[in-house]
């Protein structure tokens, strides 16, 4: 059961900070962060206090945590139906944000000449990219790596110094996995 991610989602839906909720619930900000990241589990009383601070029902939080999907399937036939927005790329993630704890994963679809930057706010994480269709160029710090269909790369995330660009004449598709 992933109680922490449900609490985080409820808190963020109400645009509340860790600091505000922890103060209202009478716990430390660090402890609330540990609960949201499933490092620590709250007692029933603490869970009730957190839910009251967020303004949600503890029973509903538990039900949502119990009913989270443990598997996510994306069929090949569904990939061609993706609308690419004006930025020129789209990601089809396997799990919603509240279900991601250790890794994040997606199928990336990138239009010709368009780029995807590194994830924001991510430090000291690792990524794997496997080109399924087309060609991509990974810019990582001052290095450029050309990747063709079937090529794979494993690298450490470098925010602000990394991006993936489609250098082919048609939409490129890649499988991407990164640690959180």
C-alpha positions in Angstrom: 0.0 0.0 0.0 1.4 3.4 -1.1 -0.1 5.7 1.5 2.6 8.4 1.2 2.0 9.1 -2.5 -1.8 9.5 -1.9 -1.1 12.0 0.9 1.3 13.9 -1.3 -1.2 14.1 -4.1 -4.0 15.3 -1.7 -1.6 17.9 -0.3 -0.5 19.1 -3.7 -4.1 19.2 -5.0 -4.9 21.7 -2.3 -1.6 23.6 -3.0 -0.4 23.1 0.6 3.3 23.0 1.5 5.0 20.4 3.6 5.7 23.1 6.1 2.1 24.2 6.4 0.7 20.7 6.7 3.3 19.5 9.2 2.8 22.6 11.4 -1.0 22.0 11.4 -0.6 18.3 12.0 1.9 18.8 14.9 4.7 16.8 13.3 8.1 17.8 11.8 8.4 18.7 8.1 11.1 16.0 7.8 8.8 13.3 9.2 5.9 14.3 6.9 8.4 14.1 4.0 9.4 10.6 5.1 5.8 9.6 5.2 5.1 11.0 1.7 8.1 9.1 0.4 7.1 5.9 2.2 10.3 5.9 4.3 8.3 6.0 7.5 4.7 5.0 8.3 2.4 7.2 10.4 0.5 5.9 13.4 -3.3 6.0 13.1 -3.4 9.2 15.2 -0.7 10.9 13.1 -2.5 9.9 9.9 -5.7 11.4 11.2 -3.8 14.6 12.1 -2.2 14.8 8.7 -5.6 14.3 6.9 -7.2 16.9 9.1 -4.4 19.4 8.2 -4.8 18.6 4.5 -8.6 18.7 4.7 -9.3 15.1 3.5 -10.9 12.0 4.9 -8.4 9.4 6.3 -10.6 6.5 5.2 -10.7 7.8 1.6 -6.9 8.1 1.7 -6.5 4.5 2.8 -9.0 3.3 0.2 -7.2 5.1 -2.6 -3.8 3.6 -1.4 -5.3 0.1 -1.4 -6.8 0.6 -4.9 -3.7 1.9 -6.6 -2.8 0.1 -9.8 0.2 -2.2 -9.4 0.6 -2.7 -13.1 0.2 -0.4 -16.1 -0.1 -1.6 -19.7 0.2 0.6 -22.8 -0.6 -1.2 -26.0 1.4 -0.6 -29.2 -1.8 0.4 -31.1 -2.3 3.3 -28.6 1.1 4.9 -29.3 0.1 6.3 -32.7 -2.9 8.2 -31.2 -0.7 10.6 -29.3 -1.2 14.3 -30.1 2.2 16.1 -30.1 1.7 19.6 -28.6 3.4 22.8 -30.0 6.6 22.0 -28.1 7.2 19.1 -30.4 7.4 16.2 -27.9 5.1 14.1 -25.8 5.8 11.6 -23.0 3.5 8.7 -22.2 4.3 7.8 -18.7 3.6 4.3 -17.4 2.5 5.3 -13.9 0.9 8.5 -12.6 3.2 10.8 -10.4 1.6 9.6 -7.1 2.6 6.0 -7.9 6.3 6.7 -8.8 8.7 6.2 -5.9 12.0 4.9 -7.2 11.9 5.1 -10.9 10.1 7.2 -13.5 9.5 5.7 -17.0 7.9 6.8 -20.2 7.7 6.4 -23.9 9.0 9.6 -25.5 7.7 10.8 -28.9 9.8 13.6 -30.4 9.0 15.4 -33.7 11.9 16.2 -36.1 14.2 19.0 -34.9 12.6 19.2 -31.4 14.3 18.7 -28.0 13.4 17.4 -24.6 15.3 19.0 -21.7 16.4 17.2 -18.5 13.8 16.8 -15.8 13.6 19.8 -13.5 14.6 19.5 -9.9 16.2 16.1 -10.3 19.8 15.7 -8.9 22.1 12.7 -8.6 19.8 10.4 -10.6 20.5 8.0 -13.4 18.7 7.6 -16.8 18.5 5.0 -19.5 17.4 5.8 -23.0 16.6 3.2 -25.7 15.8 4.5 -29.2 12.9 2.4 -30.6 12.4 4.4 -33.9 14.3 7.1 -35.6 17.5 8.8 -34.4 18.1 11.0 -31.3 21.1 13.0 -30.2 21.8 13.2 -26.5 23.6 16.4 -25.4 25.2 15.7 -22.0 27.4 18.5 -20.6 29.8 19.2 -23.5 29.4 15.8 -25.2 27.0 14.9 -28.0 26.0 11.3 -28.5 24.3 10.1 -31.7 21.8 7.3 -31.0 20.1 5.3 -33.8 17.3 2.8 -33.7 18.2 0.0 -31.2 20.9 2.0 -29.5 20.9 2.5 -25.7 22.6 4.8 -23.3 22.9 5.0 -19.5 23.9 8.3 -17.9 23.8 10.5 -14.8 21.2 13.4 -15.1 22.8 16.8 -15.7 20.0 19.4 -15.3 20.6 22.5 -17.5 23.4 20.7 -19.3 21.4 17.9 -21.0 18.7 17.5 -23.7 17.6 14.9 -26.2 17.0 16.1 -29.8 15.3 14.3 -32.7 17.7 14.6 -35.6 15.8 12.4 -38.0 13.2 13.4 -40.6 10.3 11.6 -38.9 9.0 11.2 -35.4 11.4 9.5 -33.1 10.2 7.1 -30.3 12.3 6.0 -27.3 11.9 4.2 -24.1 13.2 6.3 -21.2 13.7 5.2 -17.5 15.1 7.4 -14.8 15.6 7.2 -11.0 13.8 9.7 -8.8 
